[in-house]
Amino acid sequence: MINDKIRNEFLENGVVLLKQIIGPDWILELQKGLEYNFQNPSIYKCVYEKYNGDEVFYDDYCNWNRISEYRNFIFNSNISKIAALLMNSKKVNLFHEHVLVKEKGSKKRTPWHQDQGYYCVNGKDNVSIWIPLDKVDKYSSMEFIKGSHKWNKIFLPTKFKGYDYDHKDKEFEKIPDIENNRDKYDIISYECDIGDAIAFNYATIHSAYGNNSKNRRRAFSLRLTGDDARYIKRQGEMSPPFPEVKLRNNEVLDCDTFPVLISS
């Protein structure tokens, strides 16, 4: 499932392609959950692009506790075991899930960003597992800067609508202009078949093309944490905001919002 080569690539590059890691029954389950999700969106749903009045790029998150298909996948598939092997962690917590849709014809590029600064969590043991629910060609997929998780920097979060968050954290830096200086960075992207997934660290800088294919581009992304993860309240807006969480800085994440999936 996850051998040393795959784990080492993830730990070294901050990103790895996982071939045929998600079974077809789980793909169908997530597709069903996603369709229900957008028929019954949460308060966090956001639309980033419209064309002729139709929504063509939109997302939602933090719905696992109300959508049975998401919950079934998170708690009953082997996804937490995959995360534990990638992170080399004995413990795995759920952080949250995030679903994103780019309909065919979407032109809007997801801006270059790093997830770490959005989140109320510190630590290097973490993984996002991006699961496409449609075939994705290389030029409708995500892009990553290899090794950027090792820069030891936290970058100012950027809203997908194109402007920065208002933050007072002194450690945050403005992300460099990557798109106009692409030749200066080691940028990689992956073509994905249904059943593949891309795993990446919260600190790995990434972006995504618009949808230049003839298909929809639906994705279910699962955020998980490992042994060294600790809560941190940022000095400004966080995404997701998790208003119900009452943890204090440097506490472990174990609570109803961030349930333990594996502990050994």
VOPAGU-2260 file (C-alpha; in pm, 1 decimal, decimal comma):
REM VOPAGU-2260
SITE   aa  ch    i         X         Y         Z
SITE  MET   A    0       0,0       0,0       0,0
SITE  ILE   A    1     257,0     258,8     119,0
SITE  ASN   A    2     614,9     139,0      87,6
SITE  ASP   A    3     938,1     307,6     197,3
SITE  LYS   A    4     992,6     463,5    -146,7
SITE  ILE   A    5     653,2     635,4    -142,6
SITE  ARG   A    6     688,4     750,5     218,9
SITE  ASN   A    7    1038,0     885,5     158,8
SITE  GLU   A    8     921,4    1074,1    -150,9
SITE  PHE   A    9     642,1    1232,0      52,8
SITE  LEU   A   10     873,6    1327,2     338,6
SITE  GLU   A   11    1147,0    1458,8     106,2
SITE  ASN   A   12     940,0    1639,9    -159,5
SITE  GLY   A   13     635,3    1729,4      49,2
SITE  VAL   A   14     410,6    1569,9    -213,1
SITE  VAL   A   15     358,4    1229,2    -372,8
SITE  LEU   A   16     119,4    1071,8    -621,8
SITE  LEU   A   17     -58,2     763,0    -486,7
SITE  LYS   A   18    -165,2     538,2    -773,7
SITE  GLN   A   19    -493,3     345,0    -742,8
SITE  ILE   A   20    -512,8     388,7    -367,2
SITE  ILE   A   21    -890,4     453,2    -344,8
SITE  GLY   A   22   -1125,9     169,8    -439,7
SITE  PRO   A   23   -1416,6     222,3    -683,8
SITE  ASP   A   24   -1682,9     170,2    -417,3
SITE  TRP   A   25   -1532,5     448,8    -206,3
SITE  ILE   A   26   -1516,8     677,5    -510,5
SITE  LEU   A   27   -1889,5     621,0    -566,3
SITE  GLU   A   28   -1955,3     688,9    -197,9
SITE  LEU   A   29   -1767,3    1019,0    -210,6
SITE  GLN   A   30   -1934,7    1121,0    -537,5
SITE  LYS   A   31   -2272,5    1059,8    -375,8
SITE  GLY   A   32   -2173,7    1258,7     -68,0
SITE  LEU   A   33   -2042,4    1548,2    -274,3
SITE  GLU   A   34   -2362,6    1575,8    -476,9
SITE  TYR   A   35   -2567,1    1582,0    -156,1
SITE  ASN   A   36   -2325,5    1838,5     -12,5
SITE  PHE   A   37   -2383,4    2090,5    -289,5
SITE  GLN   A   38   -2757,3    2030,2    -296,3
SITE  ASN   A   39   -2748,1    2106,5      76,6
SITE  PRO   A   40   -2445,8    2335,3     125,9
SITE  SER   A   41   -2316,5    2458,6     458,6
SITE  ILE   A   42   -2266,8    2819,9     562,1
SITE  TYR   A   43   -1905,5    2783,2     445,9
SITE  LYS   A   44   -1981,3    2719,6      78,6
SITE  CYS   A   45   -1804,9    2975,2    -140,4
SITE  VAL   A   46   -1839,1    3047,8    -512,1
SITE  TYR   A   47   -1525,3    3182,8    -681,3
SITE  GLU   A   48   -1630,2    3191,4   -1044,8
SITE  LYS   A   49   -1949,3    3205,4   -1250,2
SITE  TYR   A   50   -2005,9    3175,4   -1624,2
SITE  ASN   A   51   -2334,8    3288,9   -1778,7
SITE  GLY   A   52   -2481,2    3284,8   -1430,1
SITE  ASP   A   53   -2376,8    2926,4   -1356,7
SITE  GLU   A   54   -2136,2    2839,3   -1076,7
SITE  VAL   A   55   -1818,0    2689,1   -1225,7
SITE  PHE   A   56   -1571,7    2700,7    -932,6
SITE  TYR   A   57   -1695,5    2647,9    -578,5
SITE  ASP   A   58   -1611,7    2468,8    -255,4
SITE  ASP   A   59   -1735,0    2374,3      91,2
SITE  TYR   A   60   -1584,0    2220,2     404,0
SITE  CYS   A   61   -1641,4    2081,3     755,1
SITE  ASN   A   62   -1942,6    1867,0     664,7
SITE  TRP   A   63   -1825,0    1519,9     767,0
SITE  ASN   A   64   -2044,8    1505,7    1076,5
SITE  ARG   A   65   -2365,8    1567,5     875,5
SITE  ILE   A   66   -2293,1    1375,9     553,4
SITE  SER   A   67   -2296,0    1002,0     610,2
SITE  GLU   A   68   -2093,0     918,7     297,7
SITE  TYR   A   69   -1804,6    1137,9     411,7
SITE  ARG   A   70   -1820,5     996,2     761,8
SITE  ASN   A   71   -1829,0     639,1     631,2
SITE  PHE   A   72   -1518,7     696,9     420,1
SITE  ILE   A   73   -1324,7     873,5     695,7
SITE  PHE   A   74   -1398,0     619,5     967,7
SITE  ASN   A   75   -1432,7     292,8     775,1
SITE  SER   A   76   -1189,8     307,7     482,4
SITE  ASN   A   77    -813,3     259,4     514,9
SITE  ILE   A   78    -743,0     631,1     455,5
SITE  SER   A   79    -622,9     693,2     812,4
SITE  LYS   A   80    -381,4     397,7     785,1
SITE  ILE   A   81    -246,0     545,6     461,0
SITE  ALA   A   82    -194,5     879,1     639,4
SITE  ALA   A   83     -19,4     712,9     934,0
SITE  LEU   A   84     223,2     534,7     702,0
SITE  LEU   A   85     297,3     850,4     501,8
SITE  MET   A   86     358,7    1062,7     813,1
SITE  ASN   A   87     534,9     779,5     995,6
SITE  SER   A   88     299,7     857,0    1285,6
SITE  LYS   A   89     146,6     634,3    1551,0
SITE  LYS   A   90    -148,9     867,7    1593,3
SITE  VAL   A   91    -384,3    1019,8    1336,8
SITE  ASN   A   92    -649,3    1285,5    1398,8
SITE  LEU   A   93    -907,4    1411,9    1155,7
SITE  PHE   A   94    -859,5    1783,8    1096,2
SITE  HIS   A   95   -1130,6    1845,0     836,4
SITE  GLU   A   96   -1250,9    1760,0     487,7
SITE  HIS   A   97   -1275,6    2002,7     194,8
SITE  VAL   A   98   -1461,0    1950,0    -132,3
SITE  LEU   A   99   -1382,3    2154,6    -442,4
SITE  VAL   A  100   -1548,6    2160,5    -784,0
SITE  LYS   A  101   -1424,2    2315,7   -1106,4
SITE  GLU   A  102   -1677,3    2259,4   -1380,8
SITE  LYS   A  103   -1552,9    2224,4   -1737,5
SITE  GLY   A  104   -1480,7    2569,5   -1872,7
SITE  SER   A  105   -1362,0    2711,7   -1541,9
SITE  LYS   A  106   -1081,7    2955,1   -1621,4
SITE  LYS   A  107    -992,4    3066,4   -1271,5
SITE  ARG   A  108    -661,1    2949,7   -1138,4
SITE  THR   A  109    -635,9    2865,2    -770,0
SITE  PRO   A  110    -367,1    3107,1    -645,5
SITE  TRP   A  111     -33,5    2983,8    -517,6
SITE  HIS   A  112     -64,6    2932,2    -143,6
SITE  GLN   A  113      43,7    2727,9     156,1
SITE  ASP   A  114    -223,2    2571,6     379,7
SITE  GLN   A  115     -29,9    2595,5     706,7
SITE  GLY   A  116    -108,0    2962,8     769,2
SITE  TYR   A  117    -482,7    2911,5     728,4
SITE  TYR   A  118    -495,3    2646,3     997,3
SITE  CYS   A  119    -514,9    2640,5    1375,7
SITE  VAL   A  120    -252,9    2367,4    1395,4
SITE  ASN   A  121     124,8    2357,5    1427,0
SITE  GLY   A  122     353,9    2062,5    1364,5
SITE  LYS   A  123     524,0    1885,7    1077,3
SITE  ASP   A  124     328,4    1560,7    1102,3
SITE  ASN   A  125      35,1    1630,8     873,8
SITE  VAL   A  126    -103,1    1536,3     534,7
SITE  SER   A  127    -370,2    1650,1     290,9
SITE  ILE   A  128    -496,1    1368,5      69,5
SITE  TRP   A  129    -653,6    1516,1    -245,5
SITE  ILE   A  130    -882,5    1260,3    -408,9
SITE  PRO   A  131   -1011,7    1347,0    -756,3
SITE  LEU   A  132   -1356,0    1205,4    -829,6
SITE  ASP   A  133   -1307,7    1253,8   -1204,5
SITE  LYS   A  134   -1014,0    1186,0   -1434,5
SITE  VAL   A  135    -780,4    1487,3   -1424,7
SITE  ASP   A  136    -528,3    1568,1   -1695,7
SITE  LYS   A  137    -199,3    1736,6   -1614,2
SITE  TYR   A  138    -319,3    2081,7   -1720,8
SITE  SER   A  139    -635,2    2074,3   -1510,8
SITE  SER   A  140    -460,6    1935,9   -1204,3
SITE  MET   A  141    -274,2    2074,9    -905,4
SITE  GLU   A  142      82,8    2203,5    -911,6
SITE  PHE   A  143     335,6    2185,9    -627,7
SITE  ILE   A  144     678,6    2327,8    -549,3
SITE  LYS   A  145     893,6    2031,5    -455,3
SITE  GLY   A  146    1058,0    2064,0    -115,3
SITE  SER   A  147     884,1    2391,7     -22,5
SITE  HIS   A  148     764,2    2233,8     303,5
SITE  LYS   A  149    1130,0    2246,7     414,9
SITE  TRP   A  150    1165,9    2622,4     370,6
SITE  ASN   A  151    1067,7    2663,7     738,6
SITE  LYS   A  152     841,3    2955,8     653,0
SITE  ILE   A  153     472,8    3025,4     708,5
SITE  PHE   A  154     317,6    3237,2     436,9
SITE  LEU   A  155      32,2    3482,6     468,5
SITE  PRO   A  156    -290,5    3308,0     366,0
SITE  THR   A  157    -448,0    3418,1      40,0
SITE  LYS   A  158    -819,9    3409,2     -28,4
SITE  PHE   A  159    -906,8    3225,6    -347,7
SITE  LYS   A  160   -1084,8    3542,7    -458,4
SITE  GLY   A  161    -740,9    3700,4    -488,5
SITE  TYR   A  162    -649,3    3900,6    -177,6
SITE  ASP   A  163    -462,1    3827,6     144,6
SITE  TYR   A  164    -608,9    3758,6     485,9
SITE  ASP   A  165    -576,1    4025,7     754,0
SITE  HIS   A  166    -321,8    3878,5     996,3
SITE  LYS   A  167    -104,6    4012,4    1274,9
SITE  ASP   A  168     117,9    3705,4    1310,3
SITE  LYS   A  169     473,3    3837,9    1280,4
SITE  GLU   A  170     604,9    3504,8    1154,9
SITE  PHE   A  171     391,0    3519,6     839,6
SITE  GLU   A  172     561,5    3623,7     516,3
SITE  LYS   A  173     397,9    3733,5     192,9
SITE  ILE   A  174     416,3    3452,4     -58,9
SITE  PRO   A  175     654,0    3523,5    -348,4
SITE  ASP   A  176     530,6    3589,5    -702,8
SITE  ILE   A  177     566,5    3231,9    -820,9
SITE  GLU   A  178     350,7    3245,6   -1133,1
SITE  ASN   A  179     562,7    3518,5   -1294,8
SITE  ASN   A  180     886,8    3347,2   -1192,4
SITE  ARG   A  181     806,0    2983,5   -1259,4
SITE  ASP   A  182    1153,9    2906,9   -1390,3
SITE  LYS   A  183    1299,1    2974,2   -1043,9
SITE  TYR   A  184    1104,7    2689,5    -880,1
SITE  ASP   A  185    1090,2    2311,4    -912,0
SITE  ILE   A  186     720,7    2281,8   -1005,5
SITE  ILE   A  187     555,3    1944,3   -1052,8
SITE  SER   A  188     201,8    1833,9   -1140,5
SITE  TYR   A  189      29,9    1501,5   -1188,2
SITE  GLU   A  190    -224,6    1350,8   -1421,6
SITE  CYS   A  191    -472,0    1152,4   -1212,2
SITE  ASP   A  192    -698,1     862,5   -1296,8
SITE  ILE   A  193   -1003,2     789,0   -1085,6
SITE  GLY   A  194    -869,5     595,5    -785,4
SITE  ASP   A  195    -546,7     798,8    -763,6
SITE  ALA   A  196    -477,5    1056,3    -493,3
SITE  ILE   A  197    -217,5    1324,9    -426,2
SITE  ALA   A  198     -77,7    1351,7     -73,3
SITE  PHE   A  199      97,5    1668,8      36,9
SITE  ASN   A  200     219,6    1842,8     350,3
SITE  TYR   A  201      34,2    2150,1     484,9
SITE  ALA   A  202     351,3    2355,6     428,7
SITE  THR   A  203     394,9    2255,2      63,5
SITE  ILE   A  204     318,3    2548,7    -165,3
SITE  HIS   A  205      64,8    2462,0    -433,5
SITE  SER   A  206    -175,8    2596,5    -691,1
SITE  ALA   A  207    -418,8    2455,3    -948,0
SITE  TYR   A  208    -512,1    2520,1   -1306,4
SITE  GLY   A  209    -860,8    2605,2   -1422,7
SITE  ASN   A  210   -1048,8    2314,8   -1574,0
SITE  ASN   A  211    -928,5    2289,4   -1932,7
SITE  SER   A  212   -1072,0    1941,1   -1984,9
SITE  LYS   A  213   -1406,8    1817,9   -2117,1
SITE  ASN   A  214   -1500,7    1676,5   -1776,4
SITE  ARG   A  215   -1601,8    1811,7   -1437,6
SITE  ARG   A  216   -1321,6    1826,2   -1182,8
SITE  ARG   A  217   -1462,7    1721,1    -846,0
SITE  ALA   A  218   -1225,3    1656,7    -559,0
SITE  PHE   A  219   -1255,6    1541,6    -199,2
SITE  SER   A  220    -957,6    1653,8       9,6
SITE  LEU   A  221    -900,3    1511,0     356,0
SITE  ARG   A  222    -678,4    1692,2     608,6
SITE  LEU   A  223    -519,7    1474,9     875,9
SITE  THR   A  224    -262,3    1530,4    1149,9
SITE  GLY   A  225      -2,5    1315,0    1321,9
SITE  ASP   A  226     204,8    1277,2    1636,5
SITE  ASP   A  227     340,2    1630,1    1683,5
SITE  ALA   A  228      25,9    1827,5    1591,0
SITE  ARG   A  229     -72,6    2094,7    1843,2
SITE  TYR   A  230    -344,7    2359,2    1848,9
SITE  ILE   A  231    -250,4    2722,3    1779,0
SITE  LYS   A  232    -483,9    3020,1    1769,8
SITE  ARG   A  233    -366,0    3250,6    1492,5
SITE  GLN   A  234    -370,7    3627,8    1535,2
SITE  GLY   A  235    -632,6    3682,8    1271,8
SITE  GLU   A  236    -880,3    3498,1    1052,5
SITE  MET   A  237    -846,0    3121,9    1033,8
SITE  SER   A  238    -994,0    2890,9     773,1
SITE  PRO   A  239   -1179,5    2684,7     876,3
SITE  PRO   A  240   -1267,9    2904,4    1175,9
SITE  PHE   A  241   -1381,2    2622,8    1411,9
SITE  PRO   A  242   -1571,1    2857,2    1649,4
SITE  GLU   A  243   -1676,6    2563,2    1867,5
SITE  VAL   A  244   -1319,7    2460,3    1955,9
SITE  LYS   A  245   -1206,8    2568,8    2304,9
SITE  LEU   A  246    -854,8    2424,8    2303,4
SITE  ARG   A  247    -561,6    2626,4    2433,5
SITE  ASN   A  248    -235,2    2685,3    2251,7
SITE  ASN   A  249      -5,0    2381,2    2236,5
SITE  GLU   A  250    -273,6    2135,9    2343,4
SITE  VAL   A  251    -318,7    1814,1    2145,1
SITE  LEU   A  252    -609,0    1826,8    1903,5
SITE  ASP   A  253    -812,6    1543,8    2059,3
SITE  CYS   A  254   -1174,2    1662,6    2079,8
SITE  ASP   A  255   -1509,2    1607,4    1909,6
SITE  THR   A  256   -1412,7    1839,0    1621,2
SITE  PHE   A  257   -1077,0    1664,4    1565,6
SITE  PRO   A  258   -1145,5    1299,7    1654,3
SITE  VAL   A  259    -868,1    1044,8    1690,8
SITE  LEU   A  260    -877,1     795,9    1402,3
SITE  ILE   A  261    -570,1     590,7    1497,7
SITE  SER   A  262    -383,7     569,7    1827,4
SITE  SER   A  263    -125,9     303,5    1906,5
